[in-house]
Amino acid sequence: MKLKIKSLCGLKKVHMKEHFDEIQSLVARPKYVCGKCARVASCGSHLCKARKLQA
Ligand SMILES: [Zn+2]
């Protein structure tokens, strides 16, 4: 899958709407949380300060 979104952290509402399906797949099974913005993602590269989620 080719990703258009670089980082979930800097995402704006307008992008949220536009890329919702993509975002959904990125956050559906989160493995990482951003230590700065509290966003989650399945891949750490989409967060500005990725930390592994302790489940
Ligand atoms: Zn962040």
mmCIF file of the protein (N, C-alpha, C, O) and its ligand, coordinates in Angstrom:
data_MODEL
# 
_entry.id   MODEL 
# 
loop_
_entity.id 
_entity.type 
_entity.pdbx_number_of_molecules 
1 polymer     1 
2 non-polymer 1 
# 
_entity_poly.entity_id                      1 
_entity_poly.type                           'polypeptide(L)' 
_entity_poly.nstd_linkage                   no 
_entity_poly.nstd_monomer                   no 
_entity_poly.pdbx_seq_one_letter_code       MKLKIKSLCGLKKVHMKEHFDEIQSLVARPKYVCGKCARVASCGSHLCKARKLQA 
_entity_poly.pdbx_seq_one_letter_code_can   MKLKIKSLCGLKKVHMKEHFDEIQSLVARPKYVCGKCARVASCGSHLCKARKLQA 
_entity_poly.pdbx_strand_id                 A 
# 
loop_
_entity_poly_seq.entity_id 
_entity_poly_seq.num 
_entity_poly_seq.mon_id 
_entity_poly_seq.hetero 
1 1  MET n 
1 2  LYS n 
1 3  LEU n 
1 4  LYS n 
1 5  ILE n 
1 6  LYS n 
1 7  SER n 
1 8  LEU n 
1 9  CYS n 
1 10 GLY n 
1 11 LEU n 
1 12 LYS n 
1 13 LYS n 
1 14 VAL n 
1 15 HIS n 
1 16 MET n 
1 17 LYS n 
1 18 GLU n 
1 19 HIS n 
1 20 PHE n 
1 21 ASP n 
1 22 GLU n 
1 23 ILE n 
1 24 GLN n 
1 25 SER n 
1 26 LEU n 
1 27 VAL n 
1 28 ALA n 
1 29 ARG n 
1 30 PRO n 
1 31 LYS n 
1 32 TYR n 
1 33 VAL n 
1 34 CYS n 
1 35 GLY n 
1 36 LYS n 
1 37 CYS n 
1 38 ALA n 
1 39 ARG n 
1 40 VAL n 
1 41 ALA n 
1 42 SER n 
1 43 CYS n 
1 44 GLY n 
1 45 SER n 
1 46 HIS n 
1 47 LEU n 
1 48 CYS n 
1 49 LYS n 
1 50 ALA n 
1 51 ARG n 
1 52 LYS n 
1 53 LEU n 
1 54 GLN n 
1 55 ALA n 
# 
loop_
_struct_asym.id 
_struct_asym.entity_id 
A 1 
B 2 
# 
loop_
_chem_comp.id 
_chem_comp.type 
_chem_comp.mon_nstd_flag 
ALA 'L-peptide linking' y 
ARG 'L-peptide linking' y 
ASP 'L-peptide linking' y 
CYS 'L-peptide linking' y 
GLN 'L-peptide linking' y 
GLU 'L-peptide linking' y 
GLY 'peptide linking'   y 
HIS 'L-peptide linking' y 
ILE 'L-peptide linking' y 
LEU 'L-peptide linking' y 
LYS 'L-peptide linking' y 
MET 'L-peptide linking' y 
PHE 'L-peptide linking' y 
PRO 'L-peptide linking' y 
SER 'L-peptide linking' y 
TYR 'L-peptide linking' y 
VAL 'L-peptide linking' y 
ZN  non-polymer         . 
# 
_pdbx_entity_nonpoly.entity_id   2 
_pdbx_entity_nonpoly.name        ? 
_pdbx_entity_nonpoly.comp_id     ZN 
# 
_pdbx_nonpoly_scheme.asym_id         B 
_pdbx_nonpoly_scheme.entity_id       2 
_pdbx_nonpoly_scheme.mon_id          ZN 
_pdbx_nonpoly_scheme.ndb_seq_num     1 
_pdbx_nonpoly_scheme.pdb_seq_num     101 
_pdbx_nonpoly_scheme.auth_seq_num    101 
_pdbx_nonpoly_scheme.pdb_mon_id      ZN 
_pdbx_nonpoly_scheme.auth_mon_id     ZN 
_pdbx_nonpoly_scheme.pdb_strand_id   A 
_pdbx_nonpoly_scheme.pdb_ins_code    . 
# 
loop_
_atom_site.group_PDB 
_atom_site.id 
_atom_site.type_symbol 
_atom_site.label_atom_id 
_atom_site.label_alt_id 
_atom_site.label_comp_id 
_atom_site.label_asym_id 
_atom_site.label_entity_id 
_atom_site.label_seq_id 
_atom_site.pdbx_PDB_ins_code 
_atom_site.Cartn_x 
_atom_site.Cartn_y 
_atom_site.Cartn_z 
_atom_site.occupancy 
_atom_site.B_iso_or_equiv 
_atom_site.pdbx_formal_charge 
_atom_site.auth_seq_id 
_atom_site.auth_comp_id 
_atom_site.auth_asym_id 
_atom_site.auth_atom_id 
_atom_site.pdbx_PDB_model_num 
ATOM   1   N  N  . MET A 1 1  ? 0.839   -1.201 0.000  1.00 0.00 ? 1   MET A N  1 
ATOM   2   C  CA . MET A 1 1  ? 0.000   0.000  0.000  1.00 0.00 ? 1   MET A CA 1 
ATOM   3   C  C  . MET A 1 1  ? 0.867   1.242  0.000  1.00 0.00 ? 1   MET A C  1 
ATOM   4   O  O  . MET A 1 1  ? 1.820   1.352  0.772  1.00 0.00 ? 1   MET A O  1 
ATOM   5   N  N  . LYS A 1 2  ? 0.531   2.167  -0.867 1.00 0.00 ? 2   LYS A N  1 
ATOM   6   C  CA . LYS A 1 2  ? 1.301   3.397  -0.943 1.00 0.00 ? 2   LYS A CA 1 
ATOM   7   C  C  . LYS A 1 2  ? 0.662   4.457  -0.055 1.00 0.00 ? 2   LYS A C  1 
ATOM   8   O  O  . LYS A 1 2  ? -0.531  4.744  -0.160 1.00 0.00 ? 2   LYS A O  1 
ATOM   9   N  N  . LEU A 1 3  ? 1.466   5.020  0.805  1.00 0.00 ? 3   LEU A N  1 
ATOM   10  C  CA . LEU A 1 3  ? 0.938   6.001  1.744  1.00 0.00 ? 3   LEU A CA 1 
ATOM   11  C  C  . LEU A 1 3  ? 1.190   7.415  1.257  1.00 0.00 ? 3   LEU A C  1 
ATOM   12  O  O  . LEU A 1 3  ? 2.280   7.758  0.801  1.00 0.00 ? 3   LEU A O  1 
ATOM   13  N  N  . LYS A 1 4  ? 0.146   8.222  1.369  1.00 0.00 ? 4   LYS A N  1 
ATOM   14  C  CA . LYS A 1 4  ? 0.276   9.629  0.985  1.00 0.00 ? 4   LYS A CA 1 
ATOM   15  C  C  . LYS A 1 4  ? 0.601   10.464 2.215  1.00 0.00 ? 4   LYS A C  1 
ATOM   16  O  O  . LYS A 1 4  ? 1.192   11.540 2.131  1.00 0.00 ? 4   LYS A O  1 
ATOM   17  N  N  . ILE A 1 5  ? 0.194   9.929  3.358  1.00 0.00 ? 5   ILE A N  1 
ATOM   18  C  CA . ILE A 1 5  ? 0.364   10.666 4.600  1.00 0.00 ? 5   ILE A CA 1 
ATOM   19  C  C  . ILE A 1 5  ? 1.756   10.426 5.183  1.00 0.00 ? 5   ILE A C  1 
ATOM   20  O  O  . ILE A 1 5  ? 2.197   9.284  5.314  1.00 0.00 ? 5   ILE A O  1 
ATOM   21  N  N  . LYS A 1 6  ? 2.419   11.484 5.520  1.00 0.00 ? 6   LYS A N  1 
ATOM   22  C  CA . LYS A 1 6  ? 3.743   11.383 6.107  1.00 0.00 ? 6   LYS A CA 1 
ATOM   23  C  C  . LYS A 1 6  ? 3.628   11.158 7.604  1.00 0.00 ? 6   LYS A C  1 
ATOM   24  O  O  . LYS A 1 6  ? 4.137   10.175 8.144  1.00 0.00 ? 6   LYS A O  1 
ATOM   25  N  N  . SER A 1 7  ? 2.962   12.071 8.254  1.00 0.00 ? 7   SER A N  1 
ATOM   26  C  CA . SER A 1 7  ? 2.844   11.988 9.700  1.00 0.00 ? 7   SER A CA 1 
ATOM   27  C  C  . SER A 1 7  ? 1.412   12.216 10.156 1.00 0.00 ? 7   SER A C  1 
ATOM   28  O  O  . SER A 1 7  ? 0.730   13.117 9.667  1.00 0.00 ? 7   SER A O  1 
ATOM   29  N  N  . LEU A 1 8  ? 0.974   11.417 11.071 1.00 0.00 ? 8   LEU A N  1 
ATOM   30  C  CA . LEU A 1 8  ? -0.370  11.597 11.618 1.00 0.00 ? 8   LEU A CA 1 
ATOM   31  C  C  . LEU A 1 8  ? -0.424  12.808 12.528 1.00 0.00 ? 8   LEU A C  1 
ATOM   32  O  O  . LEU A 1 8  ? -1.483  13.403 12.727 1.00 0.00 ? 8   LEU A O  1 
ATOM   33  N  N  . CYS A 1 9  ? 0.715   13.164 13.073 1.00 0.00 ? 9   CYS A N  1 
ATOM   34  C  CA . CYS A 1 9  ? 0.769   14.243 14.059 1.00 0.00 ? 9   CYS A CA 1 
ATOM   35  C  C  . CYS A 1 9  ? 0.398   15.596 13.467 1.00 0.00 ? 9   CYS A C  1 
ATOM   36  O  O  . CYS A 1 9  ? -0.329  16.370 14.091 1.00 0.00 ? 9   CYS A O  1 
ATOM   37  N  N  . GLY A 1 10 ? 0.885   15.880 12.289 1.00 0.00 ? 10  GLY A N  1 
ATOM   38  C  CA . GLY A 1 10 ? 0.640   17.189 11.697 1.00 0.00 ? 10  GLY A CA 1 
ATOM   39  C  C  . GLY A 1 10 ? -0.653  17.260 10.896 1.00 0.00 ? 10  GLY A C  1 
ATOM   40  O  O  . GLY A 1 10 ? -0.917  18.247 10.209 1.00 0.00 ? 10  GLY A O  1 
ATOM   41  N  N  . LEU A 1 11 ? -1.441  16.221 10.991 1.00 0.00 ? 11  LEU A N  1 
ATOM   42  C  CA . LEU A 1 11 ? -2.643  16.122 10.186 1.00 0.00 ? 11  LEU A CA 1 
ATOM   43  C  C  . LEU A 1 11 ? -3.697  17.164 10.555 1.00 0.00 ? 11  LEU A C  1 
ATOM   44  O  O  . LEU A 1 11 ? -3.971  17.419 11.728 1.00 0.00 ? 11  LEU A O  1 
ATOM   45  N  N  . LYS A 1 12 ? -4.271  17.751 9.518  1.00 0.00 ? 12  LYS A N  1 
ATOM   46  C  CA . LYS A 1 12 ? -5.327  18.730 9.752  1.00 0.00 ? 12  LYS A CA 1 
ATOM   47  C  C  . LYS A 1 12 ? -6.679  18.099 9.468  1.00 0.00 ? 12  LYS A C  1 
ATOM   48  O  O  . LYS A 1 12 ? -6.775  17.036 8.855  1.00 0.00 ? 12  LYS A O  1 
ATOM   49  N  N  . LYS A 1 13 ? -7.705  18.769 9.923  1.00 0.00 ? 13  LYS A N  1 
ATOM   50  C  CA . LYS A 1 13 ? -9.055  18.237 9.774  1.00 0.00 ? 13  LYS A CA 1 
ATOM   51  C  C  . LYS A 1 13 ? -9.401  17.952 8.316  1.00 0.00 ? 13  LYS A C  1 
ATOM   52  O  O  . LYS A 1 13 ? -10.053 16.954 8.006  1.00 0.00 ? 13  LYS A O  1 
ATOM   53  N  N  . VAL A 1 14 ? -8.970  18.815 7.447  1.00 0.00 ? 14  VAL A N  1 
ATOM   54  C  CA . VAL A 1 14 ? -9.281  18.662 6.032  1.00 0.00 ? 14  VAL A CA 1 
ATOM   55  C  C  . VAL A 1 14 ? -8.638  17.387 5.472  1.00 0.00 ? 14  VAL A C  1 
ATOM   56  O  O  . VAL A 1 14 ? -9.228  16.701 4.638  1.00 0.00 ? 14  VAL A O  1 
ATOM   57  N  N  . HIS A 1 15 ? -7.427  17.082 5.939  1.00 0.00 ? 15  HIS A N  1 
ATOM   58  C  CA . HIS A 1 15 ? -6.747  15.863 5.502  1.00 0.00 ? 15  HIS A CA 1 
ATOM   59  C  C  . HIS A 1 15 ? -7.408  14.641 6.093  1.00 0.00 ? 15  HIS A C  1 
ATOM   60  O  O  . HIS A 1 15 ? -7.504  13.585 5.468  1.00 0.00 ? 15  HIS A O  1 
ATOM   61  N  N  . MET A 1 16 ? -7.849  14.815 7.290  1.00 0.00 ? 16  MET A N  1 
ATOM   62  C  CA . MET A 1 16 ? -8.559  13.768 8.013  1.00 0.00 ? 16  MET A CA 1 
ATOM   63  C  C  . MET A 1 16 ? -9.716  13.243 7.161  1.00 0.00 ? 16  MET A C  1 
ATOM   64  O  O  . MET A 1 16 ? -9.896  12.034 7.014  1.00 0.00 ? 16  MET A O  1 
ATOM   65  N  N  . LYS A 1 17 ? -10.491 14.165 6.609  1.00 0.00 ? 17  LYS A N  1 
ATOM   66  C  CA . LYS A 1 17 ? -11.644 13.814 5.776  1.00 0.00 ? 17  LYS A CA 1 
ATOM   67  C  C  . LYS A 1 17 ? -11.190 13.143 4.492  1.00 0.00 ? 17  LYS A C  1 
ATOM   68  O  O  . LYS A 1 17 ? -11.724 12.116 4.077  1.00 0.00 ? 17  LYS A O  1 
ATOM   69  N  N  . GLU A 1 18 ? -10.198 13.749 3.885  1.00 0.00 ? 18  GLU A N  1 
ATOM   70  C  CA . GLU A 1 18 ? -9.711  13.331 2.585  1.00 0.00 ? 18  GLU A CA 1 
ATOM   71  C  C  . GLU A 1 18 ? -9.115  11.928 2.601  1.00 0.00 ? 18  GLU A C  1 
ATOM   72  O  O  . GLU A 1 18 ? -9.318  11.140 1.677  1.00 0.00 ? 18  GLU A O  1 
ATOM   73  N  N  . HIS A 1 19 ? -8.387  11.635 3.654  1.00 0.00 ? 19  HIS A N  1 
ATOM   74  C  CA . HIS A 1 19 ? -7.645  10.375 3.721  1.00 0.00 ? 19  HIS A CA 1 
ATOM   75  C  C  . HIS A 1 19 ? -8.154  9.442  4.812  1.00 0.00 ? 19  HIS A C  1 
ATOM   76  O  O  . HIS A 1 19 ? -7.400  8.655  5.384  1.00 0.00 ? 19  HIS A O  1 
ATOM   77  N  N  . PHE A 1 20 ? -9.420  9.548  5.080  1.00 0.00 ? 20  PHE A N  1 
ATOM   78  C  CA . PHE A 1 20 ? -9.943  8.819  6.240  1.00 0.00 ? 20  PHE A CA 1 
ATOM   79  C  C  . PHE A 1 20 ? -9.690  7.314  6.182  1.00 0.00 ? 20  PHE A C  1 
ATOM   80  O  O  . PHE A 1 20 ? -9.325  6.709  7.190  1.00 0.00 ? 20  PHE A O  1 
ATOM   81  N  N  . ASP A 1 21 ? -9.877  6.715  5.032  1.00 0.00 ? 21  ASP A N  1 
ATOM   82  C  CA . ASP A 1 21 ? -9.669  5.275  4.900  1.00 0.00 ? 21  ASP A CA 1 
ATOM   83  C  C  . ASP A 1 21 ? -8.236  4.888  5.209  1.00 0.00 ? 21  ASP A C  1 
ATOM   84  O  O  . ASP A 1 21 ? -7.963  3.883  5.865  1.00 0.00 ? 21  ASP A O  1 
ATOM   85  N  N  . GLU A 1 22 ? -7.331  5.718  4.715  1.00 0.00 ? 22  GLU A N  1 
ATOM   86  C  CA . GLU A 1 22 ? -5.918  5.489  4.925  1.00 0.00 ? 22  GLU A CA 1 
ATOM   87  C  C  . GLU A 1 22 ? -5.573  5.632  6.403  1.00 0.00 ? 22  GLU A C  1 
ATOM   88  O  O  . GLU A 1 22 ? -4.855  4.812  6.976  1.00 0.00 ? 22  GLU A O  1 
ATOM   89  N  N  . ILE A 1 23 ? -6.095  6.679  6.995  1.00 0.00 ? 23  ILE A N  1 
ATOM   90  C  CA . ILE A 1 23 ? -5.838  6.936  8.411  1.00 0.00 ? 23  ILE A CA 1 
ATOM   91  C  C  . ILE A 1 23 ? -6.391  5.812  9.261  1.00 0.00 ? 23  ILE A C  1 
ATOM   92  O  O  . ILE A 1 23 ? -5.769  5.363  10.224 1.00 0.00 ? 23  ILE A O  1 
ATOM   93  N  N  . GLN A 1 24 ? -7.562  5.376  8.883  1.00 0.00 ? 24  GLN A N  1 
ATOM   94  C  CA . GLN A 1 24 ? -8.208  4.298  9.619  1.00 0.00 ? 24  GLN A CA 1 
ATOM   95  C  C  . GLN A 1 24 ? -7.331  3.058  9.669  1.00 0.00 ? 24  GLN A C  1 
ATOM   96  O  O  . GLN A 1 24 ? -7.199  2.419  10.713 1.00 0.00 ? 24  GLN A O  1 
ATOM   97  N  N  . SER A 1 25 ? -6.740  2.728  8.543  1.00 0.00 ? 25  SER A N  1 
ATOM   98  C  CA . SER A 1 25 ? -5.906  1.538  8.486  1.00 0.00 ? 25  SER A CA 1 
ATOM   99  C  C  . SER A 1 25 ? -4.610  1.718  9.279  1.00 0.00 ? 25  SER A C  1 
ATOM   100 O  O  . SER A 1 25 ? -3.993  0.745  9.715  1.00 0.00 ? 25  SER A O  1 
ATOM   101 N  N  . LEU A 1 26 ? -4.214  2.970  9.457  1.00 0.00 ? 26  LEU A N  1 
ATOM   102 C  CA . LEU A 1 26 ? -2.980  3.246  10.207 1.00 0.00 ? 26  LEU A CA 1 
ATOM   103 C  C  . LEU A 1 26 ? -3.197  3.173  11.716 1.00 0.00 ? 26  LEU A C  1 
ATOM   104 O  O  . LEU A 1 26 ? -2.275  2.865  12.472 1.00 0.00 ? 26  LEU A O  1 
ATOM   105 N  N  . VAL A 1 27 ? -4.409  3.456  12.140 1.00 0.00 ? 27  VAL A N  1 
ATOM   106 C  CA . VAL A 1 27 ? -4.659  3.513  13.576 1.00 0.00 ? 27  VAL A CA 1 
ATOM   107 C  C  . VAL A 1 27 ? -5.500  2.336  14.098 1.00 0.00 ? 27  VAL A C  1 
ATOM   108 O  O  . VAL A 1 27 ? -5.746  2.215  15.298 1.00 0.00 ? 27  VAL A O  1 
ATOM   109 N  N  . ALA A 1 28 ? -5.929  1.482  13.175 1.00 0.00 ? 28  ALA A N  1 
ATOM   110 C  CA . ALA A 1 28 ? -6.809  0.379  13.572 1.00 0.00 ? 28  ALA A CA 1 
ATOM   111 C  C  . ALA A 1 28 ? -6.143  -0.562 14.577 1.00 0.00 ? 28  ALA A C  1 
ATOM   112 O  O  . ALA A 1 28 ? -6.769  -1.006 15.540 1.00 0.00 ? 28  ALA A O  1 
ATOM   113 N  N  . ARG A 1 29 ? -4.872  -0.856 14.336 1.00 0.00 ? 29  ARG A N  1 
ATOM   114 C  CA . ARG A 1 29 ? -4.138  -1.726 15.246 1.00 0.00 ? 29  ARG A CA 1 
ATOM   115 C  C  . ARG A 1 29 ? -2.876  -1.022 15.726 1.00 0.00 ? 29  ARG A C  1 
ATOM   116 O  O  . ARG A 1 29 ? -1.771  -1.331 15.281 1.00 0.00 ? 29  ARG A O  1 
ATOM   117 N  N  . PRO A 1 30 ? -3.052  -0.093 16.620 1.00 0.00 ? 30  PRO A N  1 
ATOM   118 C  CA . PRO A 1 30 ? -1.908  0.737  17.018 1.00 0.00 ? 30  PRO A CA 1 
ATOM   119 C  C  . PRO A 1 30 ? -0.840  -0.041 17.784 1.00 0.00 ? 30  PRO A C  1 
ATOM   120 O  O  . PRO A 1 30 ? -1.143  -0.838 18.672 1.00 0.00 ? 30  PRO A O  1 
ATOM   121 N  N  . LYS A 1 31 ? 0.388   0.206  17.425 1.00 0.00 ? 31  LYS A N  1 
ATOM   122 C  CA . LYS A 1 31 ? 1.526   -0.389 18.127 1.00 0.00 ? 31  LYS A CA 1 
ATOM   123 C  C  . LYS A 1 31 ? 2.381   0.709  18.730 1.00 0.00 ? 31  LYS A C  1 
ATOM   124 O  O  . LYS A 1 31 ? 3.200   0.467  19.617 1.00 0.00 ? 31  LYS A O  1 
ATOM   125 N  N  . TYR A 1 32 ? 2.176   1.920  18.232 1.00 0.00 ? 32  TYR A N  1 
ATOM   126 C  CA . TYR A 1 32 ? 2.991   3.045  18.697 1.00 0.00 ? 32  TYR A CA 1 
ATOM   127 C  C  . TYR A 1 32 ? 2.107   4.201  19.124 1.00 0.00 ? 32  TYR A C  1 
ATOM   128 O  O  . TYR A 1 32 ? 1.015   4.394  18.588 1.00 0.00 ? 32  TYR A O  1 
ATOM   129 N  N  . VAL A 1 33 ? 2.572   4.947  20.063 1.00 0.00 ? 33  VAL A N  1 
ATOM   130 C  CA . VAL A 1 33 ? 1.886   6.158  20.488 1.00 0.00 ? 33  VAL A CA 1 
ATOM   131 C  C  . VAL A 1 33 ? 2.890   7.307  20.429 1.00 0.00 ? 33  VAL A C  1 
ATOM   132 O  O  . VAL A 1 33 ? 4.076   7.124  20.706 1.00 0.00 ? 33  VAL A O  1 
ATOM   133 N  N  . CYS A 1 34 ? 2.403   8.486  20.068 1.00 0.00 ? 34  CYS A N  1 
ATOM   134 C  CA . CYS A 1 34 ? 3.299   9.636  20.033 1.00 0.00 ? 34  CYS A CA 1 
ATOM   135 C  C  . CYS A 1 34 ? 3.435   10.208 21.442 1.00 0.00 ? 34  CYS A C  1 
ATOM   136 O  O  . CYS A 1 34 ? 2.443   10.520 22.100 1.00 0.00 ? 34  CYS A O  1 
ATOM   137 N  N  . GLY A 1 35 ? 4.659   10.335 21.881 1.00 0.00 ? 35  GLY A N  1 
ATOM   138 C  CA . GLY A 1 35 ? 4.910   10.841 23.220 1.00 0.00 ? 35  GLY A CA 1 
ATOM   139 C  C  . GLY A 1 35 ? 4.628   12.323 23.349 1.00 0.00 ? 35  GLY A C  1 
ATOM   140 O  O  . GLY A 1 35 ? 4.617   12.863 24.455 1.00 0.00 ? 35  GLY A O  1 
ATOM   141 N  N  . LYS A 1 36 ? 4.404   12.974 22.241 1.00 0.00 ? 36  LYS A N  1 
ATOM   142 C  CA . LYS A 1 36 ? 4.183   14.410 22.235 1.00 0.00 ? 36  LYS A CA 1 
ATOM   143 C  C  . LYS A 1 36 ? 2.719   14.754 21.979 1.00 0.00 ? 36  LYS A C  1 
ATOM   144 O  O  . LYS A 1 36 ? 2.165   15.637 22.634 1.00 0.00 ? 36  LYS A O  1 
ATOM   145 N  N  . CYS A 1 37 ? 2.087   14.057 21.025 1.00 0.00 ? 37  CYS A N  1 
ATOM   146 C  CA . CYS A 1 37 ? 0.729   14.416 20.609 1.00 0.00 ? 37  CYS A CA 1 
ATOM   147 C  C  . CYS A 1 37 ? -0.325  13.388 21.024 1.00 0.00 ? 37  CYS A C  1 
ATOM   148 O  O  . CYS A 1 37 ? -1.522  13.614 20.847 1.00 0.00 ? 37  CYS A O  1 
ATOM   149 N  N  . ALA A 1 38 ? 0.123   12.261 21.576 1.00 0.00 ? 38  ALA A N  1 
ATOM   150 C  CA . ALA A 1 38 ? -0.791  11.195 22.015 1.00 0.00 ? 38  ALA A CA 1 
ATOM   151 C  C  . ALA A 1 38 ? -1.571  10.571 20.862 1.00 0.00 ? 38  ALA A C  1 
ATOM   152 O  O  . ALA A 1 38 ? -2.648  10.013 21.075 1.00 0.00 ? 38  ALA A O  1 
ATOM   153 N  N  . ARG A 1 39 ? -1.045  10.659 19.654 1.00 0.00 ? 39  ARG A N  1 
ATOM   154 C  CA . ARG A 1 39 ? -1.681  9.973  18.536 1.00 0.00 ? 39  ARG A CA 1 
ATOM   155 C  C  . ARG A 1 39 ? -1.124  8.560  18.461 1.00 0.00 ? 39  ARG A C  1 
ATOM   156 O  O  . ARG A 1 39 ? -0.015  8.291  18.921 1.00 0.00 ? 39  ARG A O  1 
ATOM   157 N  N  . VAL A 1 40 ? -1.898  7.675  17.883 1.00 0.00 ? 40  VAL A N  1 
ATOM   158 C  CA . VAL A 1 40 ? -1.441  6.298  17.772 1.00 0.00 ? 40  VAL A CA 1 
ATOM   159 C  C  . VAL A 1 40 ? -1.350  5.880  16.316 1.00 0.00 ? 40  VAL A C  1 
ATOM   160 O  O  . VAL A 1 40 ? -2.038  6.429  15.455 1.00 0.00 ? 40  VAL A O  1 
ATOM   161 N  N  . ALA A 1 41 ? -0.488  4.894  16.047 1.00 0.00 ? 41  ALA A N  1 
ATOM   162 C  CA . ALA A 1 41 ? -0.326  4.381  14.702 1.00 0.00 ? 41  ALA A CA 1 
ATOM   163 C  C  . ALA A 1 41 ? 0.242   2.977  14.753 1.00 0.00 ? 41  ALA A C  1 
ATOM   164 O  O  . ALA A 1 41 ? 0.866   2.575  15.734 1.00 0.00 ? 41  ALA A O  1 
ATOM   165 N  N  . SER A 1 42 ? 0.013   2.234  13.672 1.00 0.00 ? 42  SER A N  1 
ATOM   166 C  CA . SER A 1 42 ? 0.563   0.883  13.601 1.00 0.00 ? 42  SER A CA 1 
ATOM   167 C  C  . SER A 1 42 ? 2.037   0.919  13.245 1.00 0.00 ? 42  SER A C  1 
ATOM   168 O  O  . SER A 1 42 ? 2.756   -0.065 13.418 1.00 0.00 ? 42  SER A O  1 
ATOM   169 N  N  . CYS A 1 43 ? 2.482   2.074  12.740 1.00 0.00 ? 43  CYS A N  1 
ATOM   170 C  CA . CYS A 1 43 ? 3.872   2.228  12.334 1.00 0.00 ? 43  CYS A CA 1 
ATOM   171 C  C  . CYS A 1 43 ? 4.453   3.493  12.957 1.00 0.00 ? 43  CYS A C  1 
ATOM   172 O  O  . CYS A 1 43 ? 3.864   4.569  12.858 1.00 0.00 ? 43  CYS A O  1 
ATOM   173 N  N  . GLY A 1 44 ? 5.600   3.358  13.595 1.00 0.00 ? 44  GLY A N  1 
ATOM   174 C  CA . GLY A 1 44 ? 6.184   4.474  14.321 1.00 0.00 ? 44  GLY A CA 1 
ATOM   175 C  C  . GLY A 1 44 ? 6.606   5.643  13.462 1.00 0.00 ? 44  GLY A C  1 
ATOM   176 O  O  . GLY A 1 44 ? 6.746   6.763  13.953 1.00 0.00 ? 44  GLY A O  1 
ATOM   177 N  N  . SER A 1 45 ? 6.809   5.388  12.179 1.00 0.00 ? 45  SER A N  1 
ATOM   178 C  CA . SER A 1 45 ? 7.301   6.449  11.300 1.00 0.00 ? 45  SER A CA 1 
ATOM   179 C  C  . SER A 1 45 ? 6.239   7.506  11.009 1.00 0.00 ? 45  SER A C  1 
ATOM   180 O  O  . SER A 1 45 ? 6.535   8.548  10.424 1.00 0.00 ? 45  SER A O  1 
ATOM   181 N  N  . HIS A 1 46 ? 5.014   7.235  11.418 1.00 0.00 ? 46  HIS A N  1 
ATOM   182 C  CA . HIS A 1 46 ? 3.947   8.214  11.178 1.00 0.00 ? 46  HIS A CA 1 
ATOM   183 C  C  . HIS A 1 46 ? 3.716   9.128  12.373 1.00 0.00 ? 46  HIS A C  1 
ATOM   184 O  O  . HIS A 1 46 ? 2.769   9.915  12.398 1.00 0.00 ? 46  HIS A O  1 
ATOM   185 N  N  . LEU A 1 47 ? 4.584   9.014  13.346 1.00 0.00 ? 47  LEU A N  1 
ATOM   186 C  CA . LEU A 1 47 ? 4.456   9.850  14.534 1.00 0.00 ? 47  LEU A CA 1 
ATOM   187 C  C  . LEU A 1 47 ? 5.735   10.650 14.723 1.00 0.00 ? 47  LEU A C  1 
ATOM   188 O  O  . LEU A 1 47 ? 6.813   10.201 14.333 1.00 0.00 ? 47  LEU A O  1 
ATOM   189 N  N  . CYS A 1 48 ? 5.624   11.844 15.324 1.00 0.00 ? 48  CYS A N  1 
ATOM   190 C  CA . CYS A 1 48 ? 6.811   12.682 15.455 1.00 0.00 ? 48  CYS A CA 1 
ATOM   191 C  C  . CYS A 1 48 ? 7.682   12.220 16.623 1.00 0.00 ? 48  CYS A C  1 
ATOM   192 O  O  . CYS A 1 48 ? 8.898   12.412 16.612 1.00 0.00 ? 48  CYS A O  1 
ATOM   193 N  N  . LYS A 1 49 ? 7.058   11.617 17.619 1.00 0.00 ? 49  LYS A N  1 
ATOM   194 C  CA . LYS A 1 49 ? 7.850   11.104 18.737 1.00 0.00 ? 49  LYS A CA 1 
ATOM   195 C  C  . LYS A 1 49 ? 7.314   9.738  19.162 1.00 0.00 ? 49  LYS A C  1 
ATOM   196 O  O  . LYS A 1 49 ? 6.722   9.570  20.227 1.00 0.00 ? 49  LYS A O  1 
ATOM   197 N  N  . ALA A 1 50 ? 7.552   8.777  18.278 1.00 0.00 ? 50  ALA A N  1 
ATOM   198 C  CA . ALA A 1 50 ? 6.968   7.452  18.468 1.00 0.00 ? 50  ALA A CA 1 
ATOM   199 C  C  . ALA A 1 50 ? 7.538   6.725  19.678 1.00 0.00 ? 50  ALA A C  1 
ATOM   200 O  O  . ALA A 1 50 ? 8.749   6.680  19.896 1.00 0.00 ? 50  ALA A O  1 
ATOM   201 N  N  . ARG A 1 51 ? 6.630   6.162  20.449 1.00 0.00 ? 51  ARG A N  1 
ATOM   202 C  CA . ARG A 1 51 ? 7.021   5.292  21.558 1.00 0.00 ? 51  ARG A CA 1 
ATOM   203 C  C  . ARG A 1 51 ? 6.194   4.029  21.452 1.00 0.00 ? 51  ARG A C  1 
ATOM   204 O  O  . ARG A 1 51 ? 5.015   4.078  21.101 1.00 0.00 ? 51  ARG A O  1 
ATOM   205 N  N  . LYS A 1 52 ? 6.803   2.913  21.749 1.00 0.00 ? 52  LYS A N  1 
ATOM   206 C  CA . LYS A 1 52 ? 6.079   1.657  21.654 1.00 0.00 ? 52  LYS A CA 1 
ATOM   207 C  C  . LYS A 1 52 ? 4.975   1.600  22.695 1.00 0.00 ? 52  LYS A C  1 
ATOM   208 O  O  . LYS A 1 52 ? 5.162   1.949  23.861 1.00 0.00 ? 52  LYS A O  1 
ATOM   209 N  N  . LEU A 1 53 ? 3.817   1.146  22.230 1.00 0.00 ? 53  LEU A N  1 
ATOM   210 C  CA . LEU A 1 53 ? 2.685   1.002  23.148 1.00 0.00 ? 53  LEU A CA 1 
ATOM   211 C  C  . LEU A 1 53 ? 2.908   -0.197 24.058 1.00 0.00 ? 53  LEU A C  1 
ATOM   212 O  O  . LEU A 1 53 ? 3.269   -1.281 23.602 1.00 0.00 ? 53  LEU A O  1 
ATOM   213 N  N  . GLN A 1 54 ? 2.691   0.010  25.329 1.00 0.00 ? 54  GLN A N  1 
ATOM   214 C  CA . GLN A 1 54 ? 2.767   -1.084 26.278 1.00 0.00 ? 54  GLN A CA 1 
ATOM   215 C  C  . GLN A 1 54 ? 1.355   -1.596 26.505 1.00 0.00 ? 54  GLN A C  1 
ATOM   216 O  O  . GLN A 1 54 ? 0.572   -0.993 27.239 1.00 0.00 ? 54  GLN A O  1 
ATOM   217 N  N  . ALA A 1 55 ? 1.041   -2.702 25.875 1.00 0.00 ? 55  ALA A N  1 
ATOM   218 C  CA . ALA A 1 55 ? -0.323  -3.229 25.976 1.00 0.00 ? 55  ALA A CA 1 
ATOM   219 C  C  . ALA A 1 55 ? -0.514  -4.010 27.274 1.00 0.00 ? 55  ALA A C  1 
ATOM   220 O  O  . ALA A 1 55 ? -1.602  -4.527 27.529 1.00 0.00 ? 55  ALA A O  1 
HETATM 221 ZN ZN . ZN  B 2 .  ? 3.431   13.630 17.494 1.00 0.00 2 101 ZN  A ZN 1 
# 
